[in-house]
């Protein structure tokens, strides 16, 4: 499953969105720091294991990348893919057509 920040929020997408939000504010962060931030700053009740599992999934999907052995940041590749997708949408609407490439 590719993480889509534009998807409607549900319990499966809320933790990744909050992780991305945290890593937009400060990076790199460890799993422990992200877990504490999700619980304290965002009042999102997630276990350490749940945060770790979400981060592993986001690594596998190339949304996050490792800065070093224990710290994570948002993947430049994912940001570039998202930027291309949003540019495509803007251009399609500007030209009054919206045909998603397959």
Secondary structure, 3 states (H helix, E strand, C coil): CCCCCCCCCCHHHHHHHHHHHHHHHCCCECHHHHHHHHHHCCCCCCCHHHHHHHHHHHHHCCCEEECCCCCEEECHHHHHHHHHHHHHHHHHHHCCCCCCCC
